[in-house]
Amino acid sequence: MSRWNLPALIDHTVLRPEATKHDVLRLCEEAKAHGFTVIFIPPCYVDDAAAAIAGTNIQLGIPIGFPLGGHTTNTKVAEAVDAVSRGARVLDMVLNVSRLKSGDHDYVRTDIAEVVKATPGVEHKVILETCYLTQDEKRAACHLVVEAGAEYVKTSTGFGAAGATVADVRLLKETVAGRAKVKASGGIRDWKTTLAMLEAGADRIGTSAGLTILEQWRASFGKGG
């Protein structure tokens, strides 16, 4: 038997630009059928998804400042407040990569903290978009996320130049040092990659390939998975 309760660790996601309402509702049904505890959907479908998962233990996730992170703080706060008022319980906000790379650490910290402060009682993850950051910038971003009060650092949006890597997951895990958790996301499409991310220290996995990963995970039981 696997030591991982995998469905509970996956944020089951559909955020591609061409995704339809049908795709979002199908995602909700998949979550109910397969035991995913968190789903992520485009903000415009928050009401539909909230209705579809009503009465379940599934948590509704909404991206904030997605996918580039360059929104003003007031815009991110407004997005977050609106999402939570409609039933969202998990928010993944994109770090302001431009401000971080400009050395504006106070701005980045405040940007995150204002969203956290405006939406108490829900889970906050901050997407670093690690493919655009130096090693020092990744470490600095982790410290800013912790200082701002968010619960997670996250590797990637899935829309950047590259996604999660084992090396980045290890770096983020080491840097947050137990003060936050780590979500690996971006390019994770099979059980082998998922397992590598979990073994590197990821606490959650974000993926649009959840069903494929679950199928491979279950098949691995007979192989010592």
N, C-alpha and C positions, 0 to 999 in steps of 0.2 A: 504494500500500500504506500502511496506517495506521502511524503511528510508535508506536502503543501496542500492546503485547501484552496486550490487555484481559483475557482470562480469568485471567491471572496476577495481575492487579491487583484482582480482585473477591473479596471474602469472600462466598461464596454462602450465603444465610442463610434459615432458617425458624425463627422464634421466636414466631410468633403463638400466643396461648393455646390455640386450638382445633386446632392442628396435631396430626396423629396420627402413630403409628409409621410408617404407610405413607408419609406426607408426608416424614418424615425419611429413610427408605430411598430414596425417589425422588430426594431431594436428593443423596444419595450417588451414585446412578447418573448423575445429571445432571453432577455434578462430574467423574466419570470420563469421561463421553462428550464433554464440552465443554472440558476442560482447566482448570477452576477448581482453584486450588492450596490454597484454604482454605475450609472449610465451618463454619458456626455452627449449632448445634442445641441444643434444651433439655437441661439437664443430666441429666434422667431417662433420656435415650436415649443417653448417652455410650457404654455398652457395645455397643449395637446398631450405632451409627455406626462405632465403632472396628473392629468385626468386618467391616462392609460395605466399609470402605476399606483393610483390611489388604492389604499388599503393593503399595500404590500410594505415590505421593509426595504425596498429599493430606494436609494438616495439619488436625487436628480442633480446632475452636475451641469454647470454652464460655464463656458469660457468667457473671460473678461479681457478687454483690450486685445482681442485676438484678430489676426495672428502676429502682428508686428510689434505691439507693445508701445507704440508711439502716441497713443491717445493722451489727452490731458488727464490729470488726476481727477478733475471734476467729472469728466466723461466716464472714467473707469468706476468711480463711486456710484454714479447714476446707473450704470449698467448693473453693478452688483446689487444695489438696493432694489432695483426693479426685478431682477432675477429672484432674489430671496423672497420678495413680496408675493411672487407667483409660485413659490414652492421649491426653489432650488435650495439644496442643503450642502452643496460642494461647489466651490468657485476656484477655477484655475486661471489666474491672471498672468498675463505676459509681462515680464520685467521690461522696463524701459531700457532696452539695449543701448540705444544711442546715448542716453544720459549717462549710463554706466561707463561706456567707452570714452565719454567726454570727461570722466573723472568727477561727475556731479553726484557723489555718494549720498549727500544729504537729500537731494531731490529724489533719488531712487528709494531711499529708506522711507521718506515721507509718502511717496506715491503708494507704496505697499501698505504702510501703516494706516493711511486714510481709508483704504478699502476695508482693512481688517476692523478698524474702529466703527465703520458705518454698518457693518454686517456681523454683529456678535452672534455667537451660537451656531455658526456654520463653519465648515472646514475650508481653510484657505491654502491653496498650493500656488507657488510662484514658478513660472516657466522661465528658465534662464536662457534658453536657446544657445546651448553650449557650443554649437558649431561656429559661432561668431566670436567667442571669447577666448582670451589667453588663459593660461593656467592661473595666473594671479587674479585675473578678472573673475574667473569662476569662484575662486576662494573668497574674494571680496563680496561677490553677489550672495554667496551662502551666508556670510556674516550679516549682511544687510537684511536678508530675509528673516533671520533669527531675531535680529534687533527690532524688526518691525512687527513681530508677533505672529507671523504666519506659521502654519504647522508643517509644511512640506516645501522642499525644493524639488523642482522637476526639470528633467534634462531638456526637453524639446517640444515644439508645437507639432512636429510632423510635417511642417510646411517650410522649414528652413533648408539650408544647403545639405545638411546631414542630420541624422537622428541620434538616438542614444548609443553610447559605447560603454563597454564594460569598464574601461579606464575612467571614464567620466563618473560613472556610478560610484566607483571606489573612491574617487577624489571627493565627490560631494558627501558621501557617507563619512569619510574621515574628517572633513572640514566641519560639518554640522555637529559632529561628536555627541550625538544623542540629544541635541537641543531641538532638532527637527527630524522629520522623516524624509525619505527619498522616493520619488516616483520616476521610473524610467519610461520614456515614451518616445516614439518616433522610429519607424522601421522595424518594429518588433512584430514579426508575422509567423513565427513558428515556436514550438515548445523548446527546441534546443537553445534558441536565442533568449527566450523567456527565462529558462533555467539559469543561463549564464548571468543574466541581470539579477535574479534573486540571490544567487550565490555570491555575487559581488556586493550585495547589501541593499538592493532595492526593496522597499516596503510595499510598493504598489507598481502595477504595470498598466500603462495606458496603451490601448491597441484597438484597431478596427477589425482585427483578425481573431477575435476572441473565440469564435466557434471552431476555427481550424486549430488553434492552440489547444483548446480543450480536448478535441478529438485526438490529437497527437499525444497529449498528456495522459489520457486514459489508456491509449494503446501502449504507452511506455511502462505501465504497471507490470506487465509480464517480463520487462527487460530491466527491472530494478529501478524504475523511475520514481 
